[in-house]
Amino acid sequence: MSTLSAAVVADRATTNADRPTGSTPLLPVVGSSLSVPLVTGDAVRYVNLDYAATAPALVSVAERVAQNLTYYSSVHRGAGWPSVVSTTLYEQSRETVAEFVGARPNDVVVFTRNTTDSLNLLASVVPQGCHVIHLDAEHHGNLLSWERCDHTVVAVRRDLKATLAALEAALAAASLRGAREPVPAMVAVTGASNVTGEALALAEIVALAKAHGARVAVDGAQLVPHRRVDMTALDIDYLAFSGHKLYAPYGTGALIGRRDWLDAGAPYLRGGGAVHEVDRSGTDWAEAPARHEGGTPNLLGAIAIAAACEALAALPEGSLQAHEHVLRSRLEAGLATLPDVRMLRIWPEDDVDRVAVVGFTVQGRDPQRVATWLSAEHGIGVRHGRFCAHQLVSVLAPLEGVAGIPSIGPTTTASANVPQALRASLGVGSTIFDVDRLVAALRQLSVSGEFWNYAKKDGQWVPSPDPRSWGPAGEYRDFVGPCRT
Ligand SMILES: Cc1ncc(COP(=O)(O)O)c(C=O)c1O
C-alpha cells in the first residue's frame, strides 16, 4: 500500500455519523492522525486550527486526484486517449464548480491560481470608468486588487447598520458621478472576514448595490468552505475562491461570473490556448474562459476543486453549518472563560452569522510567541500576525495586547511594534477535542506560563533550543523566516 493510501485509510476511519455532532470529523481529511514532535521530545496528535489559511485535503479529493493520475495528460492539446480524457475531466470540473456555486447558465468559470488571482483577473477586466467600492476590512486580496481601478474605500463602522449606511452613501456618490454619462459601479465585498469569521450581510449588500445599478463581486475565500453560496439566488455577479481553502490543495482557484466583462476585457494570461488565431497582423483572442487561461491548464487542480465541491454538495442539508456551529460555540465559550483572552469582532453588538474562524489576543503576550509556544509545547497550529488584513487588525487588536514584551532585533511584521492577533479556524476535519486542546493549553499558559525557553531569532520568537527536526534522517531544521502577512 502506498504512503498516501495508508494515510487515507487511517484518516477515513475517523468519521462516525452516529456520534454527537462535533465529536468526529464531518468528512475525513488527509493528515488527521498526524503526529508532531514537541520540544520536550514527546510527540502528540497534531491539532490543526489553521484551516482558514490552508485547509487539509479531503480524503476523497486526494483519492480522486490519485485515480485520475493514470490519465494525466495535456488538456486541450492532443488526440491521444489520455489527452481526450484529461480535456473532458478539466471541462467537467468547470461544470461541477458552476453547479456548486449556483452559477447562471451564461456565467463563466475561469480557473485561476487562487482568490487573489481571481480578484486580480476581475480587476483587469472591469470596464474603464467603472467605480469599485469596498470596505477597508477586506483581506489584501480584495483590497489591493482594486487599486488599479477607480475606487472608493469605505471605513467599516462598529455596527453593521452604520456600515451598510456608509456603503450606501458611497454607492449614491458613485451613481451621481455617472449622472452625465452613466458608468457602472461594483461593490467588492468579502463573504466572511478572515480575521473574525463574521459573515457579511450579503443579501442586504446585494439589494443596496442593485438599487444603484451596481454589480457585486464576492470574495468567497472564507465563505465558500463554510456555507453554501448560490450566486443565482443571491444575485451575486462574481464569486472568487481558492481550492486550497476548500480542501483541494492542488493550486487552483476560480472566478465565476458574468460573461460580458470577461469576454471584453484584455486577456489576463496571454499565451497558448488563449487565442483563435495569431498572424503578423494581430491576434484574435478567444472568449472567456480560454481568453484568461493562457498556457497549459492545471488539470489536477481543477479535478481536485471539483471533487471537493462534490463532497461538500453531497453533505446532508445543514450538516456543515451544524458541525461548525458546535465547534465555534464551544471555542467561543471556552475562550470566554479565560480572563486574559479577548476575541475580535467587527460588530460586537450585532447578531452576525459567523463561520468557524475566531480571532483573538492574549493580554500581555506577543501573538507570535503564543503561536510558537502552542506548536512547540502542545502540537497545536494556529495563525498569528495580521492575516493580510492590516487595516482591520489595526482597528481590532490595538497594541495594548503586547505591552511589556520588548521587541528585540530588527523590526519585522512579527515584532511587537505592530498590532497583531491570533486566529483559530476550523472545518470539516475538526472536532470538539481539537477545540478543547486549544482552550486547555491557553488556560495552562495563563496559570503556569511557558515551560521551555524562547529567544528571538531574525525578529521571531523561537524555542531555545529547538530540538525538533524533520525529514528521513532528521536533517531539516530551522525553518523560521519572517512573517509575510
Ligand atoms: C477573505 C480572504 N480573501 C482572500 C484571500 C486570499 O486567498 P489566496 O491566498 O488563496 O489567494 C484570503 C486568504 O487568506 C482570505 O482569507
The ligand as a Gaussian input file, in Angstrom:
#p B3LYP/6-31G(d) Opt

LIG

0 1
 C      -11.017000      36.657000       2.903000
 C       -9.823000      36.278000       2.073000
 N       -9.725000      36.763000       0.840000
 C       -8.705000      36.445000       0.035000
 C       -7.717000      35.608000       0.459000
 C       -6.591000      35.272000      -0.452000
 O       -6.608000      33.909000      -0.722000
 P       -5.404000      33.259000      -1.516000
 O       -4.190000      33.473000      -0.650000
 O       -5.762000      31.834000      -1.640000
 O       -5.305000      33.969000      -2.801000
 C       -7.757000      35.081000       1.755000
 C       -6.672000      34.228000       2.264000
 O       -6.488000      34.039000       3.442000
 C       -8.853000      35.420000       2.575000
 O       -8.966000      34.923000       3.809000

